């Protein structure tokens, strides 16, 4: 093996160790709850030079974690959306909701690293400085299309702005609930006995569908009219 190849192999190994350490610690404490020095030490590095060389800093680590796990979820989103399209179910709220929720729940069952990723994604969505590039690693064409169709169905009975907000809040809530389940799966001393994951997932889909399709109350409609169409409500 040449010196260049050996150096490349060592560099790849160092990058992997840093990424593994960041993934584990950020899942446990949140993206902002762990220092780069702690990540560096957990990866067995003497200085942060390698971390900055490979990732540039905290945001680069978060993007690398998303890139590491994104392909599996993208493929599963595409698979589920293709299935519902073949079955002519593009106008079914539950089928579209399953495209959003099921891949995350299924990924959670694949082991500690996928569970860590889900916890980090939930933490990432709470970051006020969340960059567009980071969001793009969470969204793929099939997920975008399922969301677009859901909003189109919802805006038949509510303002589009309200439909968009409902979908965002419902999706974020589902992600946080799955992140909580991921943490519970990895807790060594938990006394809580959770539902079997398939039952928890089906129930979560039910809850999300209910949130998206709940009737708009009179007070909500009045306030929405004042916010989105003040001239008409005057």
C-alpha positions in Angstrom: 0.0 0.0 0.0 1.3 3.4 -0.9 1.8 6.2 1.7 -0.9 8.2 0.1 -3.4 5.3 0.2 -2.5 4.6 3.8 -3.0 8.3 4.7 -6.3 8.2 3.0 -7.4 5.2 4.9 -6.4 6.7 8.2 -8.2 9.9 7.3 -11.4 8.0 6.5 -11.1 6.1 9.7 -10.6 9.3 11.7 -13.6 10.9 10.0 -15.7 7.9 10.8 -14.7 7.9 14.5 -15.5 11.6 14.8 -18.8 11.2 13.1 -19.7 8.2 15.3 -18.8 10.1 18.5 -20.8 13.2 17.4 -23.8 11.1 16.5 -23.9 9.4 19.8 -23.3 12.5 22.0 -25.6 14.8 20.0 -28.4 12.2 20.3 -27.9 12.0 24.0 -27.6 15.7 24.8 -28.9 17.6 21.8 -26.9 19.3 19.0 -25.9 22.3 21.2 -25.5 20.3 24.4 -22.1 18.8 23.7 -18.9 20.7 23.0 -16.6 20.0 20.0 -13.8 19.2 22.5 -16.0 16.4 24.1 -16.7 15.0 20.6 -13.0 15.1 19.8 -12.0 13.4 23.0 -14.7 10.7 22.6 -13.3 10.0 19.1 -9.8 9.6 20.5 -8.3 12.7 18.9 -5.7 14.8 20.6 -6.9 18.1 19.1 -9.8 19.4 17.1 -7.7 19.9 14.0 -9.1 16.7 12.4 -12.7 17.6 13.3 -12.4 21.0 11.6 -10.5 19.5 8.7 -13.2 16.9 7.9 -16.4 18.8 9.0 -15.6 22.5 9.5 -17.4 22.6 12.8 -20.7 21.8 14.5 -23.0 22.6 11.5 -20.8 20.4 9.2 -21.1 17.5 11.7 -24.9 17.8 11.7 -25.0 17.9 7.9 -22.7 14.8 7.7 -25.0 12.9 10.0 -28.0 13.8 7.9 -26.2 12.8 4.8 -25.2 9.5 6.4 -28.8 8.5 7.1 -30.7 10.3 4.4 -30.4 7.8 1.5 -32.3 5.0 3.4 -35.2 7.3 4.3 -35.3 8.8 0.8 -35.5 5.3 -0.8 -38.3 4.3 1.6 -40.2 7.5 1.0 -40.0 6.8 -2.7 -41.0 3.2 -2.3 -44.1 4.0 -0.2 -45.2 6.9 -2.5 -44.8 4.6 -5.6 -47.0 2.0 -3.9 -49.8 4.4 -3.1 -49.6 5.9 -6.7 -49.9 2.4 -8.2 -52.9 1.8 -6.0 -54.5 5.1 -7.0 -54.4 6.4 -3.4 -52.9 9.8 -4.0 -56.0 11.5 -2.6 -56.1 9.5 0.6 -55.0 11.4 3.7 -54.0 8.3 5.6 -51.9 6.9 2.7 -50.1 10.2 2.3 -49.5 10.5 6.0 -48.0 7.0 6.1 -45.4 8.2 3.5 -44.3 10.8 6.1 -44.5 8.8 9.3 -43.7 5.1 8.5 -40.1 5.5 7.2 -39.0 7.2 10.4 -40.7 4.6 12.6 -39.2 1.7 10.5 -35.8 3.3 10.6 -36.0 3.6 14.4 -36.2 -0.2 14.6 -32.9 -0.7 12.7 -30.5 0.0 15.6 -28.7 2.6 17.8 -27.3 4.6 14.9 -30.6 5.2 13.2 -32.2 5.9 16.5 -29.5 8.5 17.2 -30.2 10.1 13.8 -33.9 10.5 14.6 -33.1 12.1 17.9 -30.7 14.5 16.2 -33.2 15.4 13.5 -35.7 16.3 16.2 -33.1 18.4 17.8 -32.1 20.1 14.5 -35.7 21.2 13.9 -35.5 23.2 17.1 -32.6 25.2 15.9 -33.5 28.8 15.1 -30.5 29.1 12.8 -31.5 25.9 10.9 -30.0 26.4 7.4 -31.8 25.7 4.2 -29.1 23.2 3.3 -29.8 21.3 6.5 -33.5 21.2 5.8 -32.9 19.9 2.3 -31.2 16.8 3.8 -34.4 16.1 5.6 -36.7 16.4 2.6 -36.8 14.4 -0.6 -39.0 14.5 -3.7 -41.4 11.8 -2.6 -41.8 13.4 0.8 -42.3 16.8 -0.9 -45.0 15.4 -3.2 -46.9 13.7 -0.4 -46.8 16.9 1.6 -48.0 18.9 -1.4 -50.9 16.6 -2.0 -51.9 16.7 1.7 -51.9 20.5 1.7 -54.1 20.5 -1.5 -56.6 18.2 0.2 -56.6 20.2 3.4 -57.0 23.6 1.8 -60.4 22.5 0.4 -61.7 23.1 3.9 -59.3 25.6 5.4 -57.0 28.4 4.4 -53.8 27.2 2.7 -51.7 29.0 5.3 -53.5 27.1 8.1 -53.1 23.8 6.2 -49.3 24.4 5.8 -49.0 25.2 9.5 -51.0 22.1 10.5 -48.9 19.8 8.4 -45.7 21.3 9.8 -46.8 21.0 13.4 -48.2 17.5 13.0 -45.1 16.3 11.2 -42.8 17.9 13.8 -44.9 16.4 16.6 -44.6 12.9 15.0 -40.9 13.3 14.7 -40.5 14.3 18.4 -42.6 11.4 19.6 -40.5 9.0 17.6 -37.4 10.7 19.0 -38.7 10.1 22.5 -39.3 6.5 21.6 -35.8 6.2 20.2 -34.4 7.5 23.5 -36.6 5.1 25.5 -35.3 2.2 23.4 -31.8 3.0 24.3 -32.4 3.9 28.0 -30.7 1.1 30.0 -32.8 1.6 33.2 -36.2 2.6 31.9 -39.2 1.3 33.9 -41.7 2.4 31.3 -43.2 -0.4 29.2 -44.0 1.1 25.8 -46.4 -0.2 23.3 -44.9 -2.6 20.6 -43.5 -0.4 17.9 -45.9 -1.4 15.2 -48.9 -0.6 17.4 -47.3 2.7 18.5 -46.7 3.6 14.8 -50.2 2.8 13.7 -51.6 4.9 16.6 -49.2 7.7 15.7 -50.5 7.7 12.1 -54.1 7.8 13.4 -53.2 10.8 15.6 -51.5 12.6 12.8 -54.4 12.1 10.4 -56.8 13.3 13.1 -54.6 16.5 13.6 -54.6 17.2 9.9 -58.3 16.6 9.3 -59.8 18.1 12.5 -62.6 20.6 11.7 -61.6 24.2 11.9 -63.4 25.8 14.8 -65.5 29.0 14.5 -63.0 30.9 16.6 -60.0 29.6 14.6 -61.8 30.5 11.4 -62.6 34.0 12.6 -59.0 34.7 13.6 -57.6 33.1 10.4 -59.9 35.4 8.4 -58.6 38.4 10.2 -55.0 37.3 9.8 -55.1 36.1 6.2 -57.8 38.3 4.7 -58.2 41.4 6.9 -60.0 43.4 4.2 -62.8 40.7 3.9 -63.2 40.4 7.7 -63.3 44.2 8.3 
